[in-house]
Amino acid sequence: MKRLIAALVAVVVIATTATGVLIWRMSGSHESEYPEISAYSRGLSARVGPYRYCNVLNPTECTVFEQQGELPVSEREPVQLSVPEAIGKAPWVLLRQYDDSDVLEEFRPDSRLAVTIPTVDPRRGKLNGIAVLLPTLIRLDGEEVPAPHAEWSVRTVWS
């Protein structure tokens, strides 16, 4: 009788452990197949997947998500932008869109994973949004020109 009870207890412990592991594995964070950027300001953050993501070898083969993050901003606090290593290990471009003109910054591979962005530029006005672009070279009219094959976008919301 003691052996039967011990065997039942062992089966219950094994089944409970297996169920717990299964639930843990199924409820764990699932990595997206597409990288996400994050922007932070005023104690709030926006985590955004790509707006558009194209095949590097065939830039006409694209998945368009049309995701655009929104981030509340003020004149006093800058935006902290972070990109994951999947973006930072490649050459990438930061587009800052201000009232009067845009600013493009290019970053070399493995050089930068975070950027501080002022919300007001004395010559350009207020920041309206930012975009992260992954460029690739395409042939256009016999010339190689850079064109983004992936794009992430965050719109600023002024309080």
Wavefront OBJ file of the C-alpha trace (Angstrom):
o trace
v 0.000 0.000 0.000
v 2.857 2.384 0.841
v 4.421 1.677 -2.548
v 1.156 2.506 -4.320
v 0.824 5.832 -2.462
v 4.482 6.681 -3.135
v 4.006 5.890 -6.836
v 0.871 8.068 -7.010
v 2.662 10.931 -5.281
v 5.563 10.624 -7.721
v 3.157 10.678 -10.692
v 1.387 13.778 -9.306
v 4.708 15.584 -8.718
v 5.981 14.741 -12.219
v 2.675 15.741 -13.855
v 2.531 19.010 -11.905
v 6.122 19.862 -12.803
v 5.582 19.044 -16.468
v 2.404 21.159 -16.554
v 4.209 24.071 -14.897
v 7.074 23.911 -17.385
v 4.623 23.724 -20.290
v 2.663 26.756 -19.049
v 5.899 28.687 -18.439
v 7.180 27.943 -21.957
v 3.875 28.843 -23.605
v 3.363 32.070 -21.651
v 6.962 33.291 -21.936
v 7.753 36.298 -24.091
v 7.671 35.367 -27.726
v 10.349 37.084 -29.731
v 8.999 38.859 -32.774
v 10.661 37.923 -36.024
v 11.016 41.678 -36.651
v 13.107 43.995 -34.450
v 11.446 46.730 -32.390
v 12.746 50.168 -31.443
v 11.879 52.040 -28.271
v 11.572 55.744 -27.561
v 11.381 57.238 -24.060
v 10.523 60.704 -22.745
v 8.769 62.206 -19.725
v 8.662 58.836 -17.954
v 6.747 57.215 -20.819
v 7.946 54.868 -23.525
v 6.798 53.587 -26.884
v 7.958 50.235 -28.231
v 7.356 49.960 -31.961
v 7.648 47.272 -34.585
v 8.421 48.119 -38.191
v 6.235 50.315 -40.337
v 7.569 48.480 -43.392
v 10.033 45.622 -43.744
v 11.350 44.430 -47.131
v 13.528 41.568 -48.247
v 17.085 42.920 -48.577
v 17.766 40.880 -51.704
v 14.407 41.747 -53.284
v 13.344 45.225 -52.053
v 10.003 44.973 -53.863
v 9.007 42.049 -51.611
v 7.724 43.913 -48.549
v 5.507 43.426 -45.549
v 3.761 46.682 -44.663
v 2.551 46.815 -41.056
v 1.859 50.563 -40.935
v 2.730 50.575 -37.231
v 3.572 54.001 -35.895
v 4.334 54.663 -32.273
v 3.234 57.744 -30.396
v 5.249 59.398 -27.663
v 4.143 62.351 -25.511
v 6.902 64.988 -25.373
v 7.583 68.423 -23.936
v 10.135 71.157 -24.581
v 12.040 70.338 -21.389
v 12.851 66.651 -21.839
v 14.607 65.013 -24.821
v 13.649 61.719 -26.438
v 15.860 58.727 -25.730
v 15.830 56.384 -28.717
v 17.074 52.799 -28.426
v 17.573 50.310 -31.228
v 18.247 46.599 -30.723
v 21.478 44.928 -31.820
v 19.657 43.523 -34.857
v 19.453 47.110 -36.157
v 22.648 48.467 -34.585
v 24.881 45.824 -36.131
v 24.001 47.193 -39.573
v 24.423 50.694 -40.968
v 21.280 52.587 -39.973
v 19.823 56.048 -40.437
v 17.924 58.258 -37.998
v 15.487 60.734 -39.544
v 14.377 63.540 -37.206
v 11.385 65.469 -38.528
v 11.092 69.031 -37.212
v 8.617 71.792 -38.120
v 10.933 73.555 -40.567
v 13.278 70.849 -41.874
v 14.460 67.291 -41.371
v 17.779 65.998 -40.048
v 19.381 62.766 -41.254
v 22.071 61.045 -39.186
v 23.892 57.958 -40.385
v 25.396 55.431 -37.970
v 28.040 52.854 -38.809
v 27.545 49.201 -37.906
v 28.124 48.387 -34.219
v 28.631 52.068 -33.343
v 25.404 53.140 -31.627
v 22.386 51.556 -29.940
v 20.997 54.721 -28.309
v 20.578 58.368 -29.292
v 19.376 61.420 -27.342
v 17.152 63.634 -29.487
v 16.233 67.201 -28.516
v 12.512 67.889 -28.826
v 13.149 71.486 -29.897
v 15.847 72.640 -32.290
v 16.553 76.410 -32.292
v 16.691 76.537 -36.121
v 14.193 73.828 -37.034
v 11.411 74.123 -34.444
v 9.553 71.334 -32.655
v 10.179 67.645 -33.208
v 7.226 66.046 -35.033
v 8.554 62.515 -35.282
v 11.471 60.194 -35.769
v 12.118 57.307 -38.114
v 14.784 54.624 -38.090
v 15.753 53.338 -41.535
v 17.873 50.413 -42.695
v 19.310 51.342 -46.096
v 20.355 49.023 -48.868
v 21.841 49.829 -52.255
v 19.538 49.443 -55.238
v 20.240 50.007 -58.911
v 18.174 52.848 -60.357
v 18.780 54.045 -63.917
v 22.193 52.352 -63.920
v 23.298 53.960 -60.632
v 23.491 52.426 -57.177
v 21.533 54.536 -54.691
v 20.611 53.897 -51.054
v 16.972 53.091 -50.329
v 15.441 51.928 -47.034
v 14.428 48.286 -46.889
v 13.041 48.649 -43.363
v 11.502 51.543 -41.440
v 10.292 52.204 -37.896
v 8.350 55.353 -37.037
v 7.424 57.282 -33.861
v 5.198 60.352 -33.918
v 5.556 62.903 -31.118
v 2.501 64.170 -29.268
v 2.897 67.605 -27.709
v 1.124 68.303 -24.426
l 1 2 3 4 5 6 7 8 9 10 11 12 13 14 15 16 17 18 19 20 21 22 23 24 25 26 27 28 29 30 31 32 33 34 35 36 37 38 39 40 41 42 43 44 45 46 47 48 49 50 51 52 53 54 55 56 57 58 59 60 61 62 63 64 65 66 67 68 69 70 71 72 73 74 75 76 77 78 79 80 81 82 83 84 85 86 87 88 89 90 91 92 93 94 95 96 97 98 99 100 101 102 103 104 105 106 107 108 109 110 111 112 113 114 115 116 117 118 119 120 121 122 123 124 125 126 127 128 129 130 131 132 133 134 135 136 137 138 139 140 141 142 143 144 145 146 147 148 149 150 151 152 153 154 155 156 157 158 159
